[in-house]
């Protein structure tokens, strides 16, 4: 088992060059981004009660979703494969996007320990029990910006009020976002929605070589409550803090601006999926005025799916990440 010969695609390399870390990442990337999961990652996923997933729809729009189950609902029969015994929530876009051969990004995150690991790959089996994913990229992430929370199951979930579908954010959605200290973002290389990125194998085989980098990615963003600024029903602005310098998300957005956001109300289980078009703001007074921000992300909202009480998990009070003491707030 070997790492892909080039761990980063052209968008990621562009952003790395913009911030002056390209040479360093060219050396580090192949060492830490693997085409299989190390044993500790395989064990980590089996302990999780929820899993964040990123997929794209028929038009290439990314969406961020969440799956939940008792610990053990995720397993790893082989180092290059995950098996998930859970079905997408009824009104979640994952129910539409999940099919053999589809690209998918997965994020395993344990808020109570601030551990997280990423796995991007290709869907293999899909049946009434769940689905499997063949690994294309596997790597860990640092614990920065993760708030500590202890999840607890509170029932079946997904037996809820009717979902709310809108073109923009309604009052309830804006209230949820203004209070949020966490969200998840899915992004994709444009090749996943073209013949170049197509994967036709029913077994979930992944592209070879540098093509491994051209998939779907989903990642975590955290900050003080209110770090996502609601500029109105059609626009959000978010500070981008220092990270692992891979720039998986920003690298995708540099060449494909569409993204999918997921906000979770940790007290009620409400889910908010937001489709957006992103703009990266590199300089300017807005950026200079937010302590700790290295860039800003501005999101133009294109669609909203709000699902009350959908997730059968609740979390206790958040313990904010200690690194957030070095970050500012919107004035």
C-alpha positions as CSV (number, residue, x, y, z in Angstrom):
1,X,0.0,0.0,0.0
2,X,1.5,3.3,-1.1
3,X,0.5,7.0,-1.0
4,X,-0.6,8.6,-4.3
5,X,2.3,10.1,-6.2
6,X,0.8,13.6,-5.9
7,X,-1.2,14.3,-2.8
8,X,-2.7,17.6,-3.9
9,X,-4.6,18.7,-7.0
10,X,-4.1,22.0,-8.8
11,X,-6.5,24.1,-6.7
12,X,-4.8,23.0,-3.5
13,X,-1.4,23.6,-5.0
14,X,-2.5,27.1,-6.0
15,X,-3.6,28.1,-2.5
16,X,-0.5,26.6,-1.0
17,X,1.6,28.7,-3.4
18,X,-0.5,31.8,-2.5
19,X,0.5,31.5,1.2
20,X,4.0,30.4,0.6
21,X,3.9,26.8,1.8
22,X,3.8,24.8,-1.5
23,X,7.3,23.4,-1.2
24,X,6.8,22.3,2.4
25,X,3.5,20.7,1.6
26,X,4.8,18.9,-1.5
27,X,7.2,17.1,0.9
28,X,4.8,16.5,3.8
29,X,1.6,15.6,1.8
30,X,2.7,12.2,0.4
31,X,3.9,11.2,3.9
32,X,0.7,11.9,5.8
33,X,-2.1,11.5,3.1
34,X,-2.5,7.7,2.6
35,X,-4.5,5.5,0.2
36,X,-5.5,3.4,3.2
37,X,-6.4,3.9,6.9
38,X,-3.8,3.2,9.6
39,X,-5.0,0.9,12.4
40,X,-5.7,3.8,14.8
41,X,-8.0,5.5,12.3
42,X,-9.9,2.2,11.7
43,X,-10.5,1.8,15.4
44,X,-11.4,5.5,15.8
45,X,-14.3,5.3,13.3
46,X,-15.8,2.2,15.1
47,X,-16.2,4.3,18.3
48,X,-18.2,7.1,16.8
49,X,-22.0,7.7,17.2
50,X,-22.2,10.0,14.2
51,X,-20.4,10.6,10.9
52,X,-20.3,13.7,8.7
53,X,-20.5,13.1,4.9
54,X,-20.1,15.2,1.8
55,X,-21.5,14.3,-1.6
56,X,-22.6,16.1,-4.8
57,X,-25.9,16.0,-6.5
58,X,-26.7,15.5,-10.2
59,X,-25.8,19.1,-11.0
60,X,-22.5,19.0,-9.1
61,X,-23.7,20.9,-6.0
62,X,-22.0,19.7,-2.8
63,X,-24.1,18.9,0.2
64,X,-23.0,18.1,3.8
65,X,-24.9,15.4,5.7
66,X,-24.8,13.5,9.0
67,X,-25.4,9.9,9.8
68,X,-26.0,8.5,13.3
69,X,-26.0,5.2,15.0
70,X,-24.8,3.4,18.2
71,X,-21.0,3.1,18.4
72,X,-20.0,0.3,16.1
73,X,-22.3,1.3,13.3
74,X,-19.1,2.1,11.3
75,X,-16.6,-0.7,10.8
76,X,-13.5,-1.2,8.7
77,X,-13.2,-4.7,7.3
78,X,-10.1,-3.8,5.4
79,X,-7.5,-1.0,5.7
80,X,-8.8,0.5,2.4
81,X,-12.6,0.2,3.2
82,X,-15.2,1.5,5.6
83,X,-18.6,0.0,6.1
84,X,-21.5,2.1,7.4
85,X,-24.6,0.5,8.8
86,X,-27.0,3.4,8.6
87,X,-29.4,5.0,6.2
88,X,-29.5,8.7,5.3
89,X,-32.2,10.7,7.0
90,X,-35.4,10.9,5.0
91,X,-35.1,14.5,3.8
92,X,-31.3,14.6,3.7
93,X,-29.7,15.1,0.3
94,X,-27.5,12.1,1.0
95,X,-30.5,9.9,0.3
96,X,-30.5,11.2,-3.3
97,X,-26.7,11.3,-3.8
98,X,-25.7,8.0,-2.3
99,X,-25.1,5.4,-5.1
100,X,-22.4,3.0,-6.2
101,X,-19.5,4.8,-7.8
102,X,-20.3,8.2,-6.3
103,X,-17.5,10.3,-4.7
104,X,-17.8,10.9,-1.0
105,X,-16.0,12.7,1.7
106,X,-16.2,11.5,5.3
107,X,-15.2,13.2,8.5
108,X,-15.1,11.3,11.8
109,X,-15.1,13.6,14.8
110,X,-15.2,12.9,18.5
111,X,-16.1,16.3,20.1
112,X,-15.5,15.0,23.7
113,X,-11.8,14.3,22.9
114,X,-11.3,16.8,20.0
115,X,-10.1,14.0,17.7
116,X,-10.9,14.0,14.0
117,X,-9.9,12.0,11.0
118,X,-10.8,12.5,7.3
119,X,-11.4,9.9,4.6
120,X,-12.3,10.6,1.0
121,X,-13.3,7.8,-1.3
122,X,-15.8,6.2,-3.6
123,X,-19.0,4.5,-2.7
124,X,-19.1,0.8,-3.3
125,X,-22.0,-1.3,-2.0
126,X,-25.4,0.4,-1.2
127,X,-28.2,-1.7,0.2
128,X,-30.9,-1.7,2.9
129,X,-28.2,-2.1,5.6
130,X,-26.1,0.8,4.6
131,X,-23.1,1.3,2.3
132,X,-19.4,0.8,1.9
133,X,-16.6,3.2,0.9
134,X,-13.3,2.5,-0.8
135,X,-10.5,4.8,0.4
136,X,-8.8,7.2,-1.9
137,X,-7.3,9.6,0.7
138,X,-7.0,9.1,4.5
139,X,-5.4,11.6,6.9
140,X,-5.8,13.0,10.4
141,X,-6.5,16.6,11.4
142,X,-5.4,18.6,14.4
143,X,-7.9,19.3,17.3
144,X,-7.9,23.1,16.8
145,X,-11.2,24.9,17.0
146,X,-13.2,21.8,18.1
147,X,-15.6,22.4,21.0
148,X,-15.9,19.6,23.5
149,X,-19.4,18.0,23.7
150,X,-20.7,14.7,24.9
151,X,-23.3,13.1,22.5
152,X,-26.2,11.2,23.8
153,X,-29.0,9.2,22.0
154,X,-32.5,10.4,22.7
155,X,-34.7,8.2,20.4
156,X,-35.2,7.2,16.9
157,X,-34.9,10.6,15.2
158,X,-36.1,11.4,11.7
159,X,-39.8,11.1,12.7
160,X,-40.3,14.9,12.7
161,X,-42.1,17.9,11.5
162,X,-42.2,18.6,7.8
163,X,-38.8,20.0,6.5
164,X,-38.6,23.6,5.3
165,X,-37.1,24.1,1.8
166,X,-36.2,27.7,0.9
167,X,-34.1,29.6,-1.6
168,X,-32.8,31.8,1.3
169,X,-32.4,31.7,5.1
170,X,-35.6,32.1,7.1
171,X,-35.7,33.7,10.6
172,X,-35.3,30.3,12.3
173,X,-32.3,29.4,10.1
174,X,-30.6,32.8,10.7
175,X,-31.1,32.4,14.5
176,X,-29.5,28.9,14.5
177,X,-26.5,30.2,12.5
178,X,-26.0,33.3,14.7
179,X,-25.7,31.0,17.8
180,X,-23.5,28.4,16.1
181,X,-19.9,27.7,17.2
182,X,-19.5,24.9,14.7
183,X,-20.4,24.0,11.1
184,X,-19.3,21.5,8.5
185,X,-18.5,22.3,4.9
186,X,-18.4,20.0,1.8
187,X,-16.5,21.0,-1.3
188,X,-15.5,19.1,-4.5
189,X,-13.1,19.2,-7.4
190,X,-15.1,19.9,-10.6
191,X,-13.8,16.6,-12.1
192,X,-16.3,14.6,-9.9
193,X,-19.1,16.0,-12.1
194,X,-17.4,15.3,-15.4
195,X,-16.3,12.3,-17.4
196,X,-12.8,13.0,-16.1
197,X,-13.9,12.3,-12.6
198,X,-16.4,9.6,-13.3
199,X,-16.1,6.2,-11.5
200,X,-18.0,3.4,-13.1
201,X,-17.0,0.4,-11.0
202,X,-19.8,-1.1,-8.9
203,X,-17.1,-2.2,-6.5
204,X,-16.0,1.3,-5.7
205,X,-12.6,1.2,-7.3
206,X,-10.8,4.6,-7.1
207,X,-8.9,6.4,-9.7
208,X,-5.1,5.8,-9.8
209,X,-2.3,8.2,-9.2
210,X,-2.9,12.0,-9.0
211,X,-6.6,11.5,-9.7
212,X,-7.0,10.4,-6.1
213,X,-6.9,14.0,-5.1
214,X,-9.8,15.0,-7.3
215,X,-12.8,14.0,-5.1
216,X,-15.2,15.3,-2.5
217,X,-14.0,16.6,0.8
218,X,-15.8,17.6,4.0
219,X,-14.3,19.5,6.9
220,X,-15.0,21.1,10.2
221,X,-15.1,24.8,11.1
222,X,-15.3,26.1,14.6
223,X,-15.2,29.5,16.4
224,X,-16.7,31.5,19.2
225,X,-20.5,31.6,19.1
226,X,-21.4,34.2,16.4
227,X,-18.2,33.6,14.3
228,X,-20.5,33.0,11.3
229,X,-21.8,36.5,10.4
230,X,-25.3,36.6,9.0
231,X,-25.2,39.5,6.5
232,X,-28.9,38.8,5.5
233,X,-31.1,35.9,4.3
234,X,-28.8,35.5,1.3
235,X,-25.2,35.9,2.6
236,X,-22.8,34.6,5.3
237,X,-19.3,35.7,6.1
238,X,-16.8,33.5,8.0
239,X,-13.2,34.0,9.2
240,X,-10.7,31.3,8.0
241,X,-8.2,30.5,10.8
242,X,-4.8,28.8,10.5
243,X,-5.0,25.1,9.9
244,X,-3.0,22.2,8.6
245,X,-2.0,24.1,5.4
246,X,-3.3,21.3,3.2
247,X,-6.1,23.7,2.0
248,X,-8.4,20.9,0.9
249,X,-11.5,23.1,1.2
250,X,-10.0,26.3,-0.1
251,X,-8.3,24.4,-2.9
252,X,-11.6,23.0,-4.1
253,X,-13.3,26.4,-3.7
254,X,-10.5,28.1,-5.8
255,X,-11.6,26.2,-8.8
256,X,-15.2,25.2,-8.0
257,X,-17.0,27.8,-5.8
258,X,-20.0,25.7,-4.9
259,X,-20.1,24.3,-1.4
260,X,-22.5,22.8,1.1
261,X,-22.8,23.8,4.7
262,X,-24.3,21.9,7.6
263,X,-25.3,23.5,10.9
264,X,-26.5,21.3,13.8
265,X,-28.6,22.6,16.7
266,X,-26.9,20.5,19.4
267,X,-29.9,21.1,21.9
268,X,-32.8,20.1,19.6
269,X,-31.3,17.9,16.8
270,X,-32.4,20.3,14.1
271,X,-30.3,20.2,10.9
272,X,-29.7,23.0,8.5
273,X,-28.2,22.2,5.1
274,X,-27.3,25.3,3.1
275,X,-26.0,25.3,-0.5
276,X,-23.8,28.2,-1.3
277,X,-21.3,29.8,-3.7
278,X,-18.1,30.8,-2.0
279,X,-15.7,33.7,-2.5
280,X,-12.3,33.7,-0.8
281,X,-11.4,37.2,0.5
282,X,-7.6,37.5,0.8
283,X,-7.1,41.1,1.9
284,X,-9.0,44.1,3.1
285,X,-10.2,46.0,6.1
286,X,-12.8,43.4,7.0
287,X,-10.1,40.8,7.3
288,X,-7.7,43.1,9.2
289,X,-10.5,43.8,11.7
290,X,-11.0,40.1,12.7
291,X,-8.2,38.9,15.0
292,X,-6.8,35.5,14.0
293,X,-8.4,35.4,10.6
294,X,-6.0,34.7,7.8
295,X,-8.7,34.9,5.1
296,X,-12.5,35.4,4.9
297,X,-15.0,33.2,3.2
298,X,-18.1,34.9,1.9
299,X,-21.0,32.6,1.0
300,X,-23.9,33.5,-1.3
301,X,-26.9,31.3,-0.3
302,X,-28.5,29.4,-3.1
303,X,-30.7,26.9,-1.2
304,X,-31.7,25.9,2.3
305,X,-33.1,22.7,3.8
306,X,-34.1,23.0,7.5
307,X,-35.1,19.7,9.2
308,X,-36.4,20.1,12.8
309,X,-35.6,17.3,15.3
310,X,-34.1,15.2,12.6
311,X,-31.0,14.0,14.5
312,X,-31.4,11.5,17.4
313,X,-28.5,13.0,19.3
314,X,-28.2,15.7,21.8
315,X,-25.1,17.3,23.3
316,X,-24.3,18.9,26.6
317,X,-22.9,22.3,27.1
318,X,-20.0,23.2,24.9
319,X,-16.4,23.6,26.2
320,X,-14.9,26.1,23.8
321,X,-11.5,25.2,22.2
322,X,-8.7,27.0,24.1
323,X,-7.1,28.3,20.9
324,X,-10.2,30.5,20.3
325,X,-8.9,32.8,23.0
326,X,-6.5,34.1,20.3
327,X,-9.4,34.9,17.9
328,X,-11.6,38.0,17.7
329,X,-15.2,38.6,17.0
330,X,-17.3,40.6,14.5
331,X,-17.8,44.2,15.7
